[in-house]
Amino acid sequence: MANNDKAVEISTREFEETINNSKYKAIIVDFYAEWCMPCVMMAPVLEELASKFKTIKFVKINVDENSQLAGKFKISSIPCLVIFKKGKEIERIRGALPEEVLEDKIKKYAK
C-alpha cells in the first residue's frame, strides 16, 4: 500500500477496497479531471492536507477515465470531494476551496 503523504490516484477497480479500508478514520475521494482548472488548483492543497492528516486517506478518481464510477455517485461538478467512513458516504465538498477552509471542514474526521 502506498504511503499516506500523497493523494494517490486509484481506479474503479480499487475503489471499493479503498473506501472500506478500516485502517483510516475517513477516506476522502477527489473526483477530478485533468482539464479542470479548479481541480488543478486543488491538487497541491490536497497533497498538503494528506501530509497533515495521517489518519485520513486521500485518493483521486479521474472522472474521464472512471465515468461509470462518477455516474454512480452522481458527480455533476468537479472538483468534488466525497468523504467516506466505513464504506459509506458521509459528506460532499464541492468546488475549489482555500486550504484553511478545507482543513476546517475535514479535521473533525481525523479524530
JOBELBEL-V745056 format. One record per residue. N is the residue number from 1. RES is the residue in one letter. PHI is phi as a letter, one per 20 degrees, with the letter a starting at -180 (999 if undefined). PSI is psi in whole degrees, 0 to 359 (NA if undefined). Layout:
BEGIN
N,RES,PHI,PSI  N,RES,PHI,PSI
END
This chain:
BEGIN
1,M,999,141  2,A,f,157  3,N,f,170  4,N,e,12  5,D,e,354  6,K,c,156  7,A,e,103  8,V,e,137  9,E,e,132  10,I,c,168  11,S,d,174  12,T,g,322  13,R,f,323  14,E,e,352  15,F,f,305  16,E,g,314  17,E,f,320  18,T,f,311  19,I,f,344  20,N,e,7  21,N,f,112  22,S,e,1  23,K,f,335  24,Y,d,151  25,K,f,329  26,A,b,156  27,I,c,126  28,I,d,120  29,V,d,120  30,D,e,107  31,F,e,120  32,Y,b,174  33,A,b,149  34,E,f,332  35,W,e,354  36,C,e,110  37,M,f,317  38,P,f,326  39,C,f,317  40,V,f,320  41,M,f,329  42,M,f,337  43,A,g,308  44,P,f,330  45,V,f,314  46,L,f,322  47,E,f,317  48,E,f,315  49,L,f,325  50,A,f,325  51,S,f,336  52,K,e,320  53,F,d,95  54,K,f,342  55,T,e,359  56,I,d,135  57,K,e,129  58,F,d,126  59,V,c,161  60,K,c,142  61,I,c,121  62,N,f,116  63,V,f,334  64,D,f,322  65,E,e,344  66,N,c,53  67,S,f,329  68,Q,f,318  69,L,f,317  70,A,f,320  71,G,f,318  72,K,g,322  73,F,e,10  74,K,l,48  75,I,f,110  76,S,d,342  77,S,b,147  78,I,c,154  79,P,f,149  80,C,c,118  81,L,e,124  82,V,d,125  83,I,d,127  84,F,d,147  85,K,c,125  86,K,l,40  87,G,n,357  88,K,d,138  89,E,f,129  90,I,d,342  91,E,a,156  92,R,c,139  93,I,c,118  94,R,d,146  95,G,n,168  96,A,e,130  97,L,c,152  98,P,f,151  99,E,g,317  100,E,f,318  101,V,f,314  102,L,f,319  103,E,g,316  104,D,f,321  105,K,f,328  106,I,d,346  107,K,f,333  108,K,f,337  109,Y,e,349  110,A,e,349  111,K,e,NA
END
